[in-house]
Amino acid sequence: MARQIPPGETEIECPVLGMHCANCAARVERALVEEGKGIRQAQVNLASERVLIRYDPDSIGFDTMATLLERSGYKLLPPVSQEQDGEDIESEARRSYMKGQVQAFIVGLAFTLPLLILSMGRDLGLLGPWAHLLWVDWLLFFLATPVQFYTGRDYYLGGYKSLRAKSANMDLLVALGSSVAYLYSTLVLILPGLTGHLYFETSAMIITLIKLGKVLEARAKGRASSAIRKLMDLTPPVAHVLDERGVEQDRPAKEVHPGQRLAVRPGERIPVDGEIVEGISAIEESLLTGESVPVDKGPSDRVFGGTLNINSRLVIRATGVGSQTVLAQIVRLVRQAQASKAPIQRLADAVSAVFVPVILAVALVTFGLWWALGGDWVAAMIRMVAVLVIACPCAMGLATPTAVMVGMGKGASMGILFKNSESLETAHRIRTILFDKTGTLTAGRPVLSRVVSLDPALSDDKLLAWAASAESATNHPLAQAVVRAAQEQGLEVETPSEAREIAGFGVEARLTDRSIKVGKPEWFDDRLQDGNPFGDQLASLLDQGFSVIGVALDDRLSGLIALSDPPRPGAAKSLQAIRRQGIETVMVTGDHERAARRVADQLGMDRVAAGVLPARKAEIVQQERERGLVVGMVGDGINDAPALARADVGIALSTGADTAVEAADVTLVGGELSQVSRAIALSRATLRTIRQNLFWAFIYNILLVPLAAGALAVFPDLPSFLRHLHPAAAAAAMALSSVTVVLNSLRLARG
């Protein structure tokens, strides 16, 4: 169901630098909510490295929030803005941060490679007797130290700040694991009475390999958010603004003001939202609708920023610029949705919260057990280091948000906007979808088909004129069709002196001392029952699939008006695709049973609920939910809003009323029914990817932590690398696990 922000509160979405794992994300949330007065909720998306903050602006501001996170070891960037300058601030900060990470890795690699060559050459006897001289040991120390304290600086700072915050994270595990090997080797080097093997290459490889994994992970996460960046990049930075004389002047698109006229040449993208003033052209709107087929548009038609003008010059009047464009609003909605947490993520968060303390305990037990059993405390120390390094909650923390982020971006490129992660997750469980009829399953623009006067003294034209005059008082699609038909036939449509709309039935009006009543046949008396001439005519019209309204003059039934609203092109095919997904389709309409059934049969609907008053739609949704089913509702009108809000997943067509879009959980930007099955398929693919990610993240730790602890050492016939997992191999495996999860999520974008 659609999420509402309580009155008096607001939301901002801010980038966060310095997060490495799920425990970091939890600490950011805790620091904001527990220490920030006025912060009601904070939700971190580890994959996009952003936090969505809901707060009372009268109680706290951004600067205070930034200070809170700085004390916890993280940097909060200013709220994400749809203006280009806001994006540049974030991009520059991330580039600078990434540059520092890459530089740290390069330094680590530059010192680790010679260190590794010297250590391996000495161990294998390839360097001759000089390799065991004391100065070589000191050379190893001097090579390892910059790696430990420069490349590994972030892990020490992060580990220290996590302990200060009374929590534990990945930084602490890496810092402890590498420090044990480094400090032991240093003590062996400087204490005369202590002898043993030096493990400087082990500590350096741990830090360098994990830093490499973090760089690769950051690059992969950047690709995961590429769909949104691609959308933003489609808006051209320059607009051809026309002055009063019609002369073009190139100006930055962000400086265009509503009301200004712009020229858009063939082959150019439209810089702002607007209305066509001059010209006719085909517009390619795939970035909004997911459909690559161009749409022909001319004067008075709306166009949107980022869409492509195909073949003719257009002059448009700007109506929405900057953050007010449809594209900017889509980007904002998708980012907010990506920042929200899917319910399935709670499992990973719960495990991550206790994971690091448990691993610390396992590492200590491993050390004590192997020292007690083997008597070799150095071998026991190496196993402890392997456990500390290999067990990291990064993969678990990234499993859900990376898949959600890619899924949301994929949906946006298809014209499918999920308002939050919960709706993306819930959509895959839908078993019944209810569809509004008029404007959703049908074209939404009914046309007059037949006028039947039941009074010999009243002509069809006069009956239509009276009905249109009364119907001019309402915006119902059928009423507007009657008014439009009368005007097209040149009939006089008067404004009633009094008019009252009866919800779900029709309109009562007063015109020239006559009362007029126009509405559903059920609203009138028994003269429209089967078995009499009037009833037989009604039945005949309904059997032909027409929507029929009755017209009464001075409380006397005087005629029938039949209208047709053909199904949307491709509606039957779209519904067939939904049924193939194992989902029941139900039409919910206020129309007469026979007319509704005729349309339902044409479309292949499973069930029909006809004659439904607007208030009853939400009740029907609730009844379906009480059957134990996850229910979707697809609609486009104001009267659909309560049902959209009540459904487990409300799906609104963007071509419909704003109220319906606000109430829904999913918005179909293209307004096409084919997007419903695509949305469900995307939800299923995303949840499948999340489960795969979580499976591998958990299995990784379930299998490799015991391996690092030496669980297979009792089997002498196994290969040595299984019986004695080297800490460097553990570091490589840990880094690989996070990258694997992100890359698996990226497969969604190619689906």
ChimeraX attribute file (.defattr): number of C-alpha atoms within 10 A of each C-alpha:
attribute: neighborCount
match mode: 1-to-1
recipient: residues
	/A:1	21
	/A:2	21
	/A:3	14
	/A:4	8
	/A:5	10
	/A:6	10
	/A:7	7
	/A:8	9
	/A:9	14
	/A:10	14
	/A:11	18
	/A:12	16
	/A:13	22
	/A:14	22
	/A:15	21
	/A:16	25
	/A:17	17
	/A:18	15
	/A:19	24
	/A:20	22
	/A:21	22
	/A:22	28
	/A:23	27
	/A:24	27
	/A:25	24
	/A:26	21
	/A:27	24
	/A:28	24
	/A:29	20
	/A:30	17
	/A:31	19
	/A:32	24
	/A:33	20
	/A:34	12
	/A:35	13
	/A:36	19
	/A:37	15
	/A:38	18
	/A:39	22
	/A:40	16
	/A:41	16
	/A:42	22
	/A:43	22
	/A:44	28
	/A:45	27
	/A:46	27
	/A:47	30
	/A:48	22
	/A:49	19
	/A:50	25
	/A:51	26
	/A:52	23
	/A:53	23
	/A:54	20
	/A:55	24
	/A:56	18
	/A:57	14
	/A:58	9
	/A:59	10
	/A:60	14
	/A:61	15
	/A:62	15
	/A:63	11
	/A:64	13
	/A:65	20
	/A:66	19
	/A:67	16
	/A:68	19
	/A:69	21
	/A:70	14
	/A:71	13
	/A:72	20
	/A:73	23
	/A:74	20
	/A:75	19
	/A:76	22
	/A:77	19
	/A:78	17
	/A:79	20
	/A:80	18
	/A:81	19
	/A:82	18
	/A:83	15
	/A:84	15
	/A:85	12
	/A:86	13
	/A:87	16
	/A:88	12
	/A:89	16
	/A:90	19
	/A:91	13
	/A:92	11
	/A:93	17
	/A:94	16
	/A:95	12
	/A:96	12
	/A:97	14
	/A:98	16
	/A:99	13
	/A:100	13
	/A:101	18
	/A:102	18
	/A:103	13
	/A:104	22
	/A:105	24
	/A:106	17
	/A:107	15
	/A:108	28
	/A:109	21
	/A:110	14
	/A:111	21
	/A:112	27
	/A:113	16
	/A:114	15
	/A:115	23
	/A:116	19
	/A:117	12
	/A:118	20
	/A:119	22
	/A:120	14
	/A:121	14
	/A:122	17
	/A:123	13
	/A:124	10
	/A:125	12
	/A:126	11
	/A:127	14
	/A:128	10
	/A:129	9
	/A:130	10
	/A:131	17
	/A:132	13
	/A:133	9
	/A:134	10
	/A:135	11
	/A:136	15
	/A:137	20
	/A:138	14
	/A:139	12
	/A:140	22
	/A:141	20
	/A:142	14
	/A:143	22
	/A:144	25
	/A:145	19
	/A:146	18
	/A:147	28
	/A:148	24
	/A:149	16
	/A:150	15
	/A:151	24
	/A:152	27
	/A:153	17
	/A:154	18
	/A:155	25
	/A:156	20
	/A:157	14
	/A:158	24
	/A:159	23
	/A:160	20
	/A:161	20
	/A:162	21
	/A:163	12
	/A:164	12
	/A:165	15
	/A:166	9
	/A:167	19
	/A:168	25
	/A:169	32
	/A:170	26
	/A:171	27
	/A:172	24
	/A:173	25
	/A:174	25
	/A:175	25
	/A:176	20
	/A:177	27
	/A:178	28
	/A:179	21
	/A:180	17
	/A:181	23
	/A:182	22
	/A:183	15
	/A:184	18
	/A:185	23
	/A:186	18
	/A:187	15
	/A:188	17
	/A:189	19
	/A:190	11
	/A:191	9
	/A:192	8
	/A:193	8
	/A:194	10
	/A:195	12
	/A:196	11
	/A:197	11
	/A:198	20
	/A:199	23
	/A:200	29
	/A:201	27
	/A:202	27
	/A:203	29
	/A:204	31
	/A:205	28
	/A:206	31
	/A:207	31
	/A:208	29
	/A:209	24
	/A:210	23
	/A:211	25
	/A:212	21
	/A:213	22
	/A:214	21
	/A:215	19
	/A:216	18
	/A:217	23
	/A:218	20
	/A:219	14
	/A:220	22
	/A:221	24
	/A:222	14
	/A:223	16
	/A:224	27
	/A:225	22
	/A:226	17
	/A:227	22
	/A:228	21
	/A:229	14
	/A:230	13
	/A:231	19
	/A:232	20
	/A:233	12
	/A:234	17
	/A:235	22
	/A:236	18
	/A:237	13
	/A:238	16
	/A:239	24
	/A:240	21
	/A:241	24
	/A:242	18
	/A:243	12
	/A:244	8
	/A:245	6
	/A:246	12
	/A:247	10
	/A:248	15
	/A:249	13
	/A:250	12
	/A:251	13
	/A:252	13
	/A:253	20
	/A:254	18
	/A:255	12
	/A:256	22
	/A:257	16
	/A:258	14
	/A:259	13
	/A:260	15
	/A:261	25
	/A:262	27
	/A:263	25
	/A:264	21
	/A:265	17
	/A:266	16
	/A:267	13
	/A:268	17
	/A:269	21
	/A:270	28
	/A:271	31
	/A:272	31
	/A:273	24
	/A:274	26
	/A:275	22
	/A:276	23
	/A:277	18
	/A:278	15
	/A:279	14
	/A:280	18
	/A:281	20
	/A:282	17
	/A:283	25
	/A:284	21
	/A:285	22
	/A:286	18
	/A:287	21
	/A:288	25
	/A:289	20
	/A:290	20
	/A:291	16
	/A:292	12
	/A:293	12
	/A:294	16
	/A:295	13
	/A:296	12
	/A:297	17
	/A:298	17
	/A:299	15
	/A:300	13
	/A:301	13
	/A:302	16
	/A:303	25
	/A:304	24
	/A:305	25
	/A:306	27
	/A:307	24
	/A:308	25
	/A:309	25
	/A:310	18
	/A:311	14
	/A:312	15
	/A:313	17
	/A:314	22
	/A:315	22
	/A:316	28
	/A:317	24
	/A:318	25
	/A:319	20
	/A:320	21
	/A:321	23
	/A:322	23
	/A:323	17
	/A:324	14
	/A:325	20
	/A:326	20
	/A:327	25
	/A:328	22
	/A:329	14
	/A:330	23
	/A:331	21
	/A:332	18
	/A:333	18
	/A:334	23
	/A:335	24
	/A:336	22
	/A:337	24
	/A:338	31
	/A:339	28
	/A:340	21
	/A:341	19
	/A:342	19
	/A:343	13
	/A:344	16
	/A:345	18
	/A:346	12
	/A:347	11
	/A:348	21
	/A:349	18
	/A:350	11
	/A:351	16
	/A:352	23
	/A:353	19
	/A:354	15
	/A:355	20
	/A:356	22
	/A:357	15
	/A:358	12
	/A:359	20
	/A:360	19
	/A:361	13
	/A:362	18
	/A:363	26
	/A:364	18
	/A:365	15
	/A:366	24
	/A:367	23
	/A:368	16
	/A:369	15
	/A:370	20
	/A:371	16
	/A:372	12
	/A:373	10
	/A:374	10
	/A:375	12
	/A:376	12
	/A:377	16
	/A:378	16
	/A:379	15
	/A:380	24
	/A:381	22
	/A:382	24
	/A:383	25
	/A:384	28
	/A:385	33
	/A:386	28
	/A:387	32
	/A:388	31
	/A:389	34
	/A:390	30
	/A:391	27
	/A:392	31
	/A:393	28
	/A:394	25
	/A:395	28
	/A:396	28
	/A:397	30
	/A:398	31
	/A:399	29
	/A:400	32
	/A:401	27
	/A:402	30
	/A:403	31
	/A:404	33
	/A:405	32
	/A:406	29
	/A:407	30
	/A:408	32
	/A:409	29
	/A:410	23
	/A:411	24
	/A:412	26
	/A:413	21
	/A:414	21
	/A:415	27
	/A:416	30
	/A:417	27
	/A:418	31
	/A:419	25
	/A:420	25
	/A:421	27
	/A:422	22
	/A:423	24
	/A:424	28
	/A:425	23
	/A:426	21
	/A:427	27
	/A:428	21
	/A:429	18
	/A:430	19
	/A:431	18
	/A:432	21
	/A:433	24
	/A:434	28
	/A:435	23
	/A:436	23
	/A:437	25
	/A:438	24
	/A:439	21
	/A:440	23
	/A:441	27
	/A:442	18
	/A:443	15
	/A:444	19
	/A:445	14
	/A:446	23
	/A:447	18
	/A:448	19
	/A:449	15
	/A:450	15
	/A:451	18
	/A:452	20
	/A:453	20
	/A:454	19
	/A:455	13
	/A:456	8
	/A:457	8
	/A:458	12
	/A:459	15
	/A:460	18
	/A:461	17
	/A:462	14
	/A:463	22
	/A:464	25
	/A:465	23
	/A:466	27
	/A:467	30
	/A:468	26
	/A:469	23
	/A:470	32
	/A:471	30
	/A:472	22
	/A:473	20
	/A:474	15
	/A:475	10
	/A:476	12
	/A:477	16
	/A:478	25
	/A:479	24
	/A:480	19
	/A:481	23
	/A:482	27
	/A:483	25
	/A:484	18
	/A:485	17
	/A:486	22
	/A:487	14
	/A:488	9
	/A:489	11
	/A:490	11
	/A:491	17
	/A:492	16
	/A:493	19
	/A:494	14
	/A:495	16
	/A:496	20
	/A:497	11
	/A:498	12
	/A:499	20
	/A:500	14
	/A:501	17
	/A:502	10
	/A:503	11
	/A:504	18
	/A:505	19
	/A:506	22
	/A:507	23
	/A:508	20
	/A:509	24
	/A:510	19
	/A:511	16
	/A:512	8
	/A:513	8
	/A:514	13
	/A:515	19
	/A:516	25
	/A:517	29
	/A:518	28
	/A:519	25
	/A:520	21
	/A:521	24
	/A:522	14
	/A:523	15
	/A:524	19
	/A:525	11
	/A:526	12
	/A:527	13
	/A:528	20
	/A:529	17
	/A:530	13
	/A:531	11
	/A:532	12
	/A:533	13
	/A:534	19
	/A:535	16
	/A:536	14
	/A:537	18
	/A:538	24
	/A:539	20
	/A:540	12
	/A:541	20
	/A:542	20
	/A:543	16
	/A:544	14
	/A:545	23
	/A:546	28
	/A:547	25
	/A:548	24
	/A:549	26
	/A:550	23
	/A:551	29
	/A:552	21
	/A:553	18
	/A:554	13
	/A:555	13
	/A:556	14
	/A:557	22
	/A:558	21
	/A:559	23
	/A:560	28
	/A:561	25
	/A:562	23
	/A:563	22
	/A:564	20
	/A:565	24
	/A:566	19
	/A:567	20
	/A:568	18
	/A:569	13
	/A:570	14
	/A:571	20
	/A:572	20
	/A:573	14
	/A:574	19
	/A:575	23
	/A:576	18
	/A:577	16
	/A:578	22
	/A:579	19
	/A:580	10
	/A:581	15
	/A:582	11
	/A:583	20
	/A:584	18
	/A:585	23
	/A:586	20
	/A:587	23
	/A:588	28
	/A:589	22
	/A:590	20
	/A:591	24
	/A:592	21
	/A:593	16
	/A:594	20
	/A:595	20
	/A:596	25
	/A:597	22
	/A:598	16
	/A:599	22
	/A:600	22
	/A:601	13
	/A:602	14
	/A:603	20
	/A:604	18
	/A:605	19
	/A:606	14
	/A:607	15
	/A:608	19
	/A:609	20
	/A:610	18
	/A:611	19
	/A:612	16
	/A:613	16
	/A:614	19
	/A:615	15
	/A:616	18
	/A:617	25
	/A:618	21
	/A:619	14
	/A:620	18
	/A:621	25
	/A:622	17
	/A:623	13
	/A:624	19
	/A:625	17
	/A:626	11
	/A:627	9
	/A:628	9
	/A:629	15
	/A:630	20
	/A:631	27
	/A:632	30
	/A:633	31
	/A:634	31
	/A:635	29
	/A:636	30
	/A:637	22
	/A:638	15
	/A:639	21
	/A:640	27
	/A:641	27
	/A:642	21
	/A:643	28
	/A:644	32
	/A:645	23
	/A:646	23
	/A:647	26
	/A:648	26
	/A:649	29
	/A:650	31
	/A:651	33
	/A:652	32
	/A:653	27
	/A:654	20
	/A:655	18
	/A:656	17
	/A:657	17
	/A:658	15
	/A:659	16
	/A:660	28
	/A:661	28
	/A:662	19
	/A:663	24
	/A:664	32
	/A:665	29
	/A:666	28
	/A:667	29
	/A:668	28
	/A:669	23
	/A:670	21
	/A:671	19
	/A:672	22
	/A:673	22
	/A:674	19
	/A:675	22
	/A:676	26
	/A:677	19
	/A:678	18
	/A:679	24
	/A:680	20
	/A:681	16
	/A:682	23
	/A:683	25
	/A:684	18
	/A:685	18
	/A:686	26
	/A:687	22
	/A:688	15
	/A:689	24
	/A:690	25
	/A:691	16
	/A:692	17
	/A:693	28
	/A:694	22
	/A:695	13
	/A:696	18
	/A:697	24
	/A:698	16
	/A:699	12
	/A:700	19
	/A:701	20
	/A:702	12
	/A:703	11
	/A:704	21
	/A:705	23
	/A:706	14
	/A:707	22
	/A:708	30
	/A:709	27
	/A:710	21
	/A:711	16
	/A:712	17
	/A:713	18
	/A:714	9
	/A:715	11
	/A:716	9
	/A:717	8
	/A:718	11
	/A:719	11
	/A:720	13
	/A:721	11
	/A:722	16
	/A:723	19
	/A:724	19
	/A:725	22
	/A:726	17
	/A:727	26
	/A:728	24
	/A:729	19
	/A:730	25
	/A:731	31
	/A:732	20
	/A:733	19
	/A:734	25
	/A:735	26
	/A:736	19
	/A:737	23
	/A:738	26
	/A:739	23
	/A:740	18
	/A:741	28
	/A:742	28
	/A:743	18
	/A:744	16
	/A:745	30
	/A:746	22
	/A:747	16
	/A:748	22
	/A:749	18
	/A:750	8
	/A:751	8
